[in-house]
């Protein structure tokens, strides 16, 4: 998730740079404000496998 958000911010900056003809860093994001999720599975089939999910989000 964070890598996708970071990629979008970079792409938006590149688009702005091309449109304006000068370097743009207007689009910014903090990794501390981004949640993340991971899903892992092992085994085979719907009844023979196992899985786990992990989610994180920084809260103040």
mmCIF file of the N, C-alpha and C atoms, coordinates in Angstrom:
data_MODEL
# 
_entry.id   MODEL 
# 
loop_
_atom_site.group_PDB 
_atom_site.id 
_atom_site.type_symbol 
_atom_site.label_atom_id 
_atom_site.label_alt_id 
_atom_site.label_comp_id 
_atom_site.label_asym_id 
_atom_site.label_entity_id 
_atom_site.label_seq_id 
_atom_site.pdbx_PDB_ins_code 
_atom_site.Cartn_x 
_atom_site.Cartn_y 
_atom_site.Cartn_z 
_atom_site.occupancy 
_atom_site.B_iso_or_equiv 
_atom_site.pdbx_formal_charge 
_atom_site.auth_seq_id 
_atom_site.auth_comp_id 
_atom_site.auth_asym_id 
_atom_site.auth_atom_id 
_atom_site.pdbx_PDB_model_num 
ATOM 1   N N  . UNK A 1 1  ? 0.798  -1.200  0.000   1.00 0.00 ? 1  UNK A N  1 
ATOM 2   C CA . UNK A 1 1  ? 0.000  0.000   0.000   1.00 0.00 ? 1  UNK A CA 1 
ATOM 3   C C  . UNK A 1 1  ? 0.846  1.271   0.000   1.00 0.00 ? 1  UNK A C  1 
ATOM 4   N N  . UNK A 1 2  ? 1.781  1.394   0.935   1.00 0.00 ? 2  UNK A N  1 
ATOM 5   C CA . UNK A 1 2  ? 2.600  2.621   0.904   1.00 0.00 ? 2  UNK A CA 1 
ATOM 6   C C  . UNK A 1 2  ? 3.358  2.790   -0.405  1.00 0.00 ? 2  UNK A C  1 
ATOM 7   N N  . UNK A 1 3  ? 3.826  1.693   -0.989  1.00 0.00 ? 3  UNK A N  1 
ATOM 8   C CA . UNK A 1 3  ? 4.578  1.830   -2.241  1.00 0.00 ? 3  UNK A CA 1 
ATOM 9   C C  . UNK A 1 3  ? 3.673  2.311   -3.369  1.00 0.00 ? 3  UNK A C  1 
ATOM 10  N N  . UNK A 1 4  ? 2.410  1.900   -3.367  1.00 0.00 ? 4  UNK A N  1 
ATOM 11  C CA . UNK A 1 4  ? 1.469  2.372   -4.375  1.00 0.00 ? 4  UNK A CA 1 
ATOM 12  C C  . UNK A 1 4  ? 1.164  3.849   -4.224  1.00 0.00 ? 4  UNK A C  1 
ATOM 13  N N  . UNK A 1 5  ? 1.001  4.292   -2.984  1.00 0.00 ? 5  UNK A N  1 
ATOM 14  C CA . UNK A 1 5  ? 0.739  5.705   -2.727  1.00 0.00 ? 5  UNK A CA 1 
ATOM 15  C C  . UNK A 1 5  ? 1.954  6.546   -3.110  1.00 0.00 ? 5  UNK A C  1 
ATOM 16  N N  . UNK A 1 6  ? 3.147  6.056   -2.762  1.00 0.00 ? 6  UNK A N  1 
ATOM 17  C CA . UNK A 1 6  ? 4.381  6.763   -3.117  1.00 0.00 ? 6  UNK A CA 1 
ATOM 18  C C  . UNK A 1 6  ? 4.519  6.858   -4.630  1.00 0.00 ? 6  UNK A C  1 
ATOM 19  N N  . UNK A 1 7  ? 4.212  5.774   -5.329  1.00 0.00 ? 7  UNK A N  1 
ATOM 20  C CA . UNK A 1 7  ? 4.305  5.784   -6.796  1.00 0.00 ? 7  UNK A CA 1 
ATOM 21  C C  . UNK A 1 7  ? 3.340  6.803   -7.398  1.00 0.00 ? 7  UNK A C  1 
ATOM 22  N N  . UNK A 1 8  ? 2.138  6.910   -6.847  1.00 0.00 ? 8  UNK A N  1 
ATOM 23  C CA . UNK A 1 8  ? 1.176  7.894   -7.343  1.00 0.00 ? 8  UNK A CA 1 
ATOM 24  C C  . UNK A 1 8  ? 1.677  9.316   -7.126  1.00 0.00 ? 8  UNK A C  1 
ATOM 25  N N  . UNK A 1 9  ? 2.270  9.582   -5.958  1.00 0.00 ? 9  UNK A N  1 
ATOM 26  C CA . UNK A 1 9  ? 2.814  10.915  -5.690  1.00 0.00 ? 9  UNK A CA 1 
ATOM 27  C C  . UNK A 1 9  ? 3.935  11.255  -6.658  1.00 0.00 ? 9  UNK A C  1 
ATOM 28  N N  . UNK A 1 10 ? 4.810  10.301  -6.915  1.00 0.00 ? 10 UNK A N  1 
ATOM 29  C CA . UNK A 1 10 ? 5.910  10.522  -7.865  1.00 0.00 ? 10 UNK A CA 1 
ATOM 30  C C  . UNK A 1 10 ? 5.349  10.786  -9.259  1.00 0.00 ? 10 UNK A C  1 
ATOM 31  N N  . UNK A 1 11 ? 4.364  9.985   -9.668  1.00 0.00 ? 11 UNK A N  1 
ATOM 32  C CA . UNK A 1 11 ? 3.764  10.167  -10.987 1.00 0.00 ? 11 UNK A CA 1 
ATOM 33  C C  . UNK A 1 11 ? 3.105  11.542  -11.101 1.00 0.00 ? 11 UNK A C  1 
ATOM 34  N N  . UNK A 1 12 ? 2.394  11.964  -10.051 1.00 0.00 ? 12 UNK A N  1 
ATOM 35  C CA . UNK A 1 12 ? 1.767  13.290  -10.073 1.00 0.00 ? 12 UNK A CA 1 
ATOM 36  C C  . UNK A 1 12 ? 2.809  14.396  -10.196 1.00 0.00 ? 12 UNK A C  1 
ATOM 37  N N  . UNK A 1 13 ? 3.943  14.254  -9.511  1.00 0.00 ? 13 UNK A N  1 
ATOM 38  C CA . UNK A 1 13 ? 5.015  15.243  -9.626  1.00 0.00 ? 13 UNK A CA 1 
ATOM 39  C C  . UNK A 1 13 ? 5.611  15.272  -11.030 1.00 0.00 ? 13 UNK A C  1 
ATOM 40  N N  . UNK A 1 14 ? 5.765  14.095  -11.627 1.00 0.00 ? 14 UNK A N  1 
ATOM 41  C CA . UNK A 1 14 ? 6.300  14.031  -12.994 1.00 0.00 ? 14 UNK A CA 1 
ATOM 42  C C  . UNK A 1 14 ? 5.333  14.688  -13.970 1.00 0.00 ? 14 UNK A C  1 
ATOM 43  N N  . UNK A 1 15 ? 4.040  14.411  -13.818 1.00 0.00 ? 15 UNK A N  1 
ATOM 44  C CA . UNK A 1 15 ? 3.038  15.021  -14.689 1.00 0.00 ? 15 UNK A CA 1 
ATOM 45  C C  . UNK A 1 15 ? 3.070  16.534  -14.563 1.00 0.00 ? 15 UNK A C  1 
ATOM 46  N N  . UNK A 1 16 ? 3.119  17.044  -13.337 1.00 0.00 ? 16 UNK A N  1 
ATOM 47  C CA . UNK A 1 16 ? 3.186  18.492  -13.133 1.00 0.00 ? 16 UNK A CA 1 
ATOM 48  C C  . UNK A 1 16 ? 4.453  19.085  -13.743 1.00 0.00 ? 16 UNK A C  1 
ATOM 49  N N  . UNK A 1 17 ? 5.578  18.367  -13.602 1.00 0.00 ? 17 UNK A N  1 
ATOM 50  C CA . UNK A 1 17 ? 6.844  18.855  -14.166 1.00 0.00 ? 17 UNK A CA 1 
ATOM 51  C C  . UNK A 1 17 ? 6.759  18.964  -15.686 1.00 0.00 ? 17 UNK A C  1 
ATOM 52  N N  . UNK A 1 18 ? 6.136  17.985  -16.320 1.00 0.00 ? 18 UNK A N  1 
ATOM 53  C CA . UNK A 1 18 ? 6.008  18.008  -17.777 1.00 0.00 ? 18 UNK A CA 1 
ATOM 54  C C  . UNK A 1 18 ? 5.068  19.127  -18.208 1.00 0.00 ? 18 UNK A C  1 
ATOM 55  N N  . UNK A 1 19 ? 3.940  19.262  -17.507 1.00 0.00 ? 19 UNK A N  1 
ATOM 56  C CA . UNK A 1 19 ? 2.965  20.290  -17.880 1.00 0.00 ? 19 UNK A CA 1 
ATOM 57  C C  . UNK A 1 19 ? 3.497  21.702  -17.672 1.00 0.00 ? 19 UNK A C  1 
ATOM 58  N N  . UNK A 1 20 ? 4.248  21.922  -16.581 1.00 0.00 ? 20 UNK A N  1 
ATOM 59  C CA . UNK A 1 20 ? 4.716  23.263  -16.246 1.00 0.00 ? 20 UNK A CA 1 
ATOM 60  C C  . UNK A 1 20 ? 6.091  23.590  -16.794 1.00 0.00 ? 20 UNK A C  1 
ATOM 61  N N  . UNK A 1 21 ? 6.819  22.593  -17.271 1.00 0.00 ? 21 UNK A N  1 
ATOM 62  C CA . UNK A 1 21 ? 8.142  22.829  -17.835 1.00 0.00 ? 21 UNK A CA 1 
ATOM 63  C C  . UNK A 1 21 ? 9.216  23.070  -16.796 1.00 0.00 ? 21 UNK A C  1 
ATOM 64  N N  . UNK A 1 22 ? 8.934  22.826  -15.534 1.00 0.00 ? 22 UNK A N  1 
ATOM 65  C CA . UNK A 1 22 ? 9.938  22.960  -14.473 1.00 0.00 ? 22 UNK A CA 1 
ATOM 66  C C  . UNK A 1 22 ? 9.670  21.899  -13.411 1.00 0.00 ? 22 UNK A C  1 
ATOM 67  N N  . UNK A 1 23 ? 10.704 21.607  -12.640 1.00 0.00 ? 23 UNK A N  1 
ATOM 68  C CA . UNK A 1 23 ? 10.594 20.564  -11.621 1.00 0.00 ? 23 UNK A CA 1 
ATOM 69  C C  . UNK A 1 23 ? 9.527  20.909  -10.586 1.00 0.00 ? 23 UNK A C  1 
ATOM 70  N N  . UNK A 1 24 ? 8.697  19.936  -10.273 1.00 0.00 ? 24 UNK A N  1 
ATOM 71  C CA . UNK A 1 24 ? 7.616  20.139  -9.318  1.00 0.00 ? 24 UNK A CA 1 
ATOM 72  C C  . UNK A 1 24 ? 7.690  19.083  -8.216  1.00 0.00 ? 24 UNK A C  1 
ATOM 73  N N  . UNK A 1 25 ? 7.614  19.531  -6.978  1.00 0.00 ? 25 UNK A N  1 
ATOM 74  C CA . UNK A 1 25 ? 7.561  18.623  -5.827  1.00 0.00 ? 25 UNK A CA 1 
ATOM 75  C C  . UNK A 1 25 ? 6.380  18.999  -4.935  1.00 0.00 ? 25 UNK A C  1 
ATOM 76  N N  . UNK A 1 26 ? 5.280  19.401  -5.570  1.00 0.00 ? 26 UNK A N  1 
ATOM 77  C CA . UNK A 1 26 ? 4.110  19.850  -4.822  1.00 0.00 ? 26 UNK A CA 1 
ATOM 78  C C  . UNK A 1 26 ? 3.356  18.704  -4.149  1.00 0.00 ? 26 UNK A C  1 
ATOM 79  N N  . UNK A 1 27 ? 3.437  17.518  -4.726  1.00 0.00 ? 27 UNK A N  1 
ATOM 80  C CA . UNK A 1 27 ? 2.715  16.369  -4.180  1.00 0.00 ? 27 UNK A CA 1 
ATOM 81  C C  . UNK A 1 27 ? 3.630  15.647  -3.192  1.00 0.00 ? 27 UNK A C  1 
ATOM 82  N N  . UNK A 1 28 ? 3.229  15.600  -1.926  1.00 0.00 ? 28 UNK A N  1 
ATOM 83  C CA . UNK A 1 28 ? 4.055  15.000  -0.884  1.00 0.00 ? 28 UNK A CA 1 
ATOM 84  C C  . UNK A 1 28 ? 3.206  14.093  -0.017  1.00 0.00 ? 28 UNK A C  1 
ATOM 85  N N  . UNK A 1 29 ? 3.846  13.137  0.637   1.00 0.00 ? 29 UNK A N  1 
ATOM 86  C CA . UNK A 1 29 ? 3.152  12.250  1.557   1.00 0.00 ? 29 UNK A CA 1 
ATOM 87  C C  . UNK A 1 29 ? 4.110  11.744  2.612   1.00 0.00 ? 29 UNK A C  1 
ATOM 88  N N  . UNK A 1 30 ? 3.577  11.474  3.781   1.00 0.00 ? 30 UNK A N  1 
ATOM 89  C CA . UNK A 1 30 ? 4.393  10.958  4.875   1.00 0.00 ? 30 UNK A CA 1 
ATOM 90  C C  . UNK A 1 30 ? 4.093  9.475   5.080   1.00 0.00 ? 30 UNK A C  1 
ATOM 91  N N  . UNK A 1 31 ? 5.130  8.670   5.127   1.00 0.00 ? 31 UNK A N  1 
ATOM 92  C CA . UNK A 1 31 ? 4.926  7.241   5.387   1.00 0.00 ? 31 UNK A CA 1 
ATOM 93  C C  . UNK A 1 31 ? 4.327  7.016   6.771   1.00 0.00 ? 31 UNK A C  1 
ATOM 94  N N  . UNK A 1 32 ? 4.496  7.970   7.673   1.00 0.00 ? 32 UNK A N  1 
ATOM 95  C CA . UNK A 1 32 ? 3.915  7.856   9.004   1.00 0.00 ? 32 UNK A CA 1 
ATOM 96  C C  . UNK A 1 32 ? 2.409  7.984   9.011   1.00 0.00 ? 32 UNK A C  1 
ATOM 97  N N  . UNK A 1 33 ? 1.842  8.489   7.912   1.00 0.00 ? 33 UNK A N  1 
ATOM 98  C CA . UNK A 1 33 ? 0.396  8.654   7.823   1.00 0.00 ? 33 UNK A CA 1 
ATOM 99  C C  . UNK A 1 33 ? -0.273 7.604   6.949   1.00 0.00 ? 33 UNK A C  1 
ATOM 100 N N  . UNK A 1 34 ? 0.482  6.602   6.532   1.00 0.00 ? 34 UNK A N  1 
ATOM 101 C CA . UNK A 1 34 ? -0.064 5.592   5.621   1.00 0.00 ? 34 UNK A CA 1 
ATOM 102 C C  . UNK A 1 34 ? -0.214 4.258   6.335   1.00 0.00 ? 34 UNK A C  1 
ATOM 103 N N  . UNK A 1 35 ? -1.338 3.648   6.162   1.00 0.00 ? 35 UNK A N  1 
ATOM 104 C CA . UNK A 1 35 ? -1.551 2.306   6.692   1.00 0.00 ? 35 UNK A CA 1 
ATOM 105 C C  . UNK A 1 35 ? -0.987 1.271   5.742   1.00 0.00 ? 35 UNK A C  1 
ATOM 106 N N  . UNK A 1 36 ? -0.833 0.061   6.218   1.00 0.00 ? 36 UNK A N  1 
ATOM 107 C CA . UNK A 1 36 ? -0.327 -1.025  5.381   1.00 0.00 ? 36 UNK A CA 1 
ATOM 108 C C  . UNK A 1 36 ? -1.037 -2.318  5.749   1.00 0.00 ? 36 UNK A C  1 
ATOM 109 N N  . UNK A 1 37 ? -1.126 -3.207  4.784   1.00 0.00 ? 37 UNK A N  1 
ATOM 110 C CA . UNK A 1 37 ? -1.741 -4.513  5.016   1.00 0.00 ? 37 UNK A CA 1 
ATOM 111 C C  . UNK A 1 37 ? -0.960 -5.578  4.274   1.00 0.00 ? 37 UNK A C  1 
ATOM 112 N N  . UNK A 1 38 ? -0.912 -6.761  4.850   1.00 0.00 ? 38 UNK A N  1 
ATOM 113 C CA . UNK A 1 38 ? -0.225 -7.887  4.232   1.00 0.00 ? 38 UNK A CA 1 
ATOM 114 C C  . UNK A 1 38 ? -1.078 -9.130  4.442   1.00 0.00 ? 38 UNK A C  1 
ATOM 115 N N  . UNK A 1 39 ? -1.263 -9.902  3.397   1.00 0.00 ? 39 UNK A N  1 
ATOM 116 C CA . UNK A 1 39 ? -1.997 -11.156 3.493   1.00 0.00 ? 39 UNK A CA 1 
ATOM 117 C C  . UNK A 1 39 ? -1.085 -12.266 2.989   1.00 0.00 ? 39 UNK A C  1 
ATOM 118 N N  . UNK A 1 40 ? -0.917 -13.301 3.795   1.00 0.00 ? 40 UNK A N  1 
ATOM 119 C CA . UNK A 1 40 ? -0.070 -14.428 3.421   1.00 0.00 ? 40 UNK A CA 1 
ATOM 120 C C  . UNK A 1 40 ? -0.870 -15.718 3.571   1.00 0.00 ? 40 UNK A C  1 
ATOM 121 N N  . UNK A 1 41 ? -0.601 -16.672 2.702   1.00 0.00 ? 41 UNK A N  1 
ATOM 122 C CA . UNK A 1 41 ? -1.289 -17.955 2.784   1.00 0.00 ? 41 UNK A CA 1 
ATOM 123 C C  . UNK A 1 41 ? -0.298 -19.088 2.569   1.00 0.00 ? 41 UNK A C  1 
ATOM 124 N N  . UNK A 1 42 ? -0.630 -20.237 3.123   1.00 0.00 ? 42 UNK A N  1 
ATOM 125 C CA . UNK A 1 42 ? 0.193  -21.440 2.971   1.00 0.00 ? 42 UNK A CA 1 
ATOM 126 C C  . UNK A 1 42 ? -0.740 -22.635 2.831   1.00 0.00 ? 42 UNK A C  1 
ATOM 127 N N  . UNK A 1 43 ? -0.296 -23.638 2.149   1.00 0.00 ? 43 UNK A N  1 
ATOM 128 C CA . UNK A 1 43 ? -1.134 -24.819 1.955   1.00 0.00 ? 43 UNK A CA 1 
ATOM 129 C C  . UNK A 1 43 ? -1.815 -24.766 0.601   1.00 0.00 ? 43 UNK A C  1 
ATOM 130 N N  . UNK A 1 44 ? -2.754 -25.681 0.426   1.00 0.00 ? 44 UNK A N  1 
ATOM 131 C CA . UNK A 1 44 ? -3.425 -25.791 -0.859  1.00 0.00 ? 44 UNK A CA 1 
ATOM 132 C C  . UNK A 1 44 ? -4.913 -26.022 -0.638  1.00 0.00 ? 44 UNK A C  1 
ATOM 133 N N  . UNK A 1 45 ? -5.726 -25.332 -1.357  1.00 0.00 ? 45 UNK A N  1 
ATOM 134 C CA . UNK A 1 45 ? -7.163 -25.540 -1.296  1.00 0.00 ? 45 UNK A CA 1 
ATOM 135 C C  . UNK A 1 45 ? -7.829 -24.732 -0.196  1.00 0.00 ? 45 UNK A C  1 
ATOM 136 N N  . UNK A 1 46 ? -9.156 -24.699 -0.266  1.00 0.00 ? 46 UNK A N  1 
ATOM 137 C CA . UNK A 1 46 ? -9.917 -23.888 0.667   1.00 0.00 ? 46 UNK A CA 1 
ATOM 138 C C  . UNK A 1 46 ? -9.988 -24.515 2.058   1.00 0.00 ? 46 UNK A C  1 
ATOM 139 N N  . UNK A 1 47 ? -9.843 -25.831 2.151   1.00 0.00 ? 47 UNK A N  1 
ATOM 140 C CA . UNK A 1 47 ? -9.938 -26.495 3.460   1.00 0.00 ? 47 UNK A CA 1 
ATOM 141 C C  . UNK A 1 47 ? -8.594 -26.978 3.986   1.00 0.00 ? 47 UNK A C  1 
ATOM 142 N N  . UNK A 1 48 ? -7.555 -26.968 3.175   1.00 0.00 ? 48 UNK A N  1 
ATOM 143 C CA . UNK A 1 48 ? -6.258 -27.507 3.572   1.00 0.00 ? 48 UNK A CA 1 
ATOM 144 C C  . UNK A 1 48 ? -5.214 -26.419 3.814   1.00 0.00 ? 48 UNK A C  1 
ATOM 145 N N  . UNK A 1 49 ? -5.581 -25.192 3.638   1.00 0.00 ? 49 UNK A N  1 
ATOM 146 C CA . UNK A 1 49 ? -4.614 -24.117 3.769   1.00 0.00 ? 49 UNK A CA 1 
ATOM 147 C C  . UNK A 1 49 ? -4.810 -23.312 5.037   1.00 0.00 ? 49 UNK A C  1 
ATOM 148 N N  . UNK A 1 50 ? -3.911 -22.411 5.241   1.00 0.00 ? 50 UNK A N  1 
ATOM 149 C CA . UNK A 1 50 ? -4.025 -21.488 6.366   1.00 0.00 ? 50 UNK A CA 1 
ATOM 150 C C  . UNK A 1 50 ? -3.582 -20.108 5.884   1.00 0.00 ? 50 UNK A C  1 
ATOM 151 N N  . UNK A 1 51 ? -3.973 -19.106 6.620   1.00 0.00 ? 51 UNK A N  1 
ATOM 152 C CA . UNK A 1 51 ? -3.613 -17.755 6.205   1.00 0.00 ? 51 UNK A CA 1 
ATOM 153 C C  . UNK A 1 51 ? -3.505 -16.825 7.386   1.00 0.00 ? 51 UNK A C  1 
ATOM 154 N N  . UNK A 1 52 ? -2.896 -15.696 7.131   1.00 0.00 ? 52 UNK A N  1 
ATOM 155 C CA . UNK A 1 52 ? -2.732 -14.691 8.158   1.00 0.00 ? 52 UNK A CA 1 
ATOM 156 C C  . UNK A 1 52 ? -2.798 -13.311 7.498   1.00 0.00 ? 52 UNK A C  1 
ATOM 157 N N  . UNK A 1 53 ? -3.317 -12.351 8.227   1.00 0.00 ? 53 UNK A N  1 
ATOM 158 C CA . UNK A 1 53 ? -3.311 -10.977 7.729   1.00 0.00 ? 53 UNK A CA 1 
ATOM 159 C C  . UNK A 1 53 ? -2.763 -10.063 8.810   1.00 0.00 ? 53 UNK A C  1 
ATOM 160 N N  . UNK A 1 54 ? -2.024 -9.061  8.368   1.00 0.00 ? 54 UNK A N  1 
ATOM 161 C CA . UNK A 1 54 ? -1.420 -8.094  9.282   1.00 0.00 ? 54 UNK A CA 1 
ATOM 162 C C  . UNK A 1 54 ? -1.762 -6.703  8.758   1.00 0.00 ? 54 UNK A C  1 
ATOM 163 N N  . UNK A 1 55 ? -2.263 -5.859  9.615   1.00 0.00 ? 55 UNK A N  1 
ATOM 164 C CA . UNK A 1 55 ? -2.507 -4.467  9.234   1.00 0.00 ? 55 UNK A CA 1 
ATOM 165 C C  . UNK A 1 55 ? -1.831 -3.552  10.255  1.00 0.00 ? 55 UNK A C  1 
ATOM 166 N N  . UNK A 1 56 ? -1.292 -2.462  9.757   1.00 0.00 ? 56 UNK A N  1 
ATOM 167 C CA . UNK A 1 56 ? -0.668 -1.483  10.647  1.00 0.00 ? 56 UNK A CA 1 
ATOM 168 C C  . UNK A 1 56 ? -1.132 -0.099  10.255  1.00 0.00 ? 56 UNK A C  1 
ATOM 169 N N  . UNK A 1 57 ? -1.245 0.746   11.245  1.00 0.00 ? 57 UNK A N  1 
ATOM 170 C CA . UNK A 1 57 ? -1.556 2.141   11.016  1.00 0.00 ? 57 UNK A CA 1 
ATOM 171 C C  . UNK A 1 57 ? -1.100 2.924   12.229  1.00 0.00 ? 57 UNK A C  1 
ATOM 172 N N  . UNK A 1 58 ? -0.387 3.981   11.988  1.00 0.00 ? 58 UNK A N  1 
ATOM 173 C CA . UNK A 1 58 ? 0.127  4.806   13.074  1.00 0.00 ? 58 UNK A CA 1 
ATOM 174 C C  . UNK A 1 58 ? -0.985 5.700   13.618  1.00 0.00 ? 58 UNK A C  1 
ATOM 175 N N  . UNK A 1 59 ? -1.240 5.634   14.889  1.00 0.00 ? 59 UNK A N  1 
ATOM 176 C CA . UNK A 1 59 ? -2.254 6.479   15.530  1.00 0.00 ? 59 UNK A CA 1 
ATOM 177 C C  . UNK A 1 59 ? -1.591 7.328   16.612  1.00 0.00 ? 59 UNK A C  1 
ATOM 178 N N  . UNK A 1 60 ? -2.038 8.547   16.725  1.00 0.00 ? 60 UNK A N  1 
ATOM 179 C CA . UNK A 1 60 ? -1.507 9.407   17.794  1.00 0.00 ? 60 UNK A CA 1 
ATOM 180 C C  . UNK A 1 60 ? -2.527 9.604   18.878  1.00 0.00 ? 60 UNK A C  1 
# 
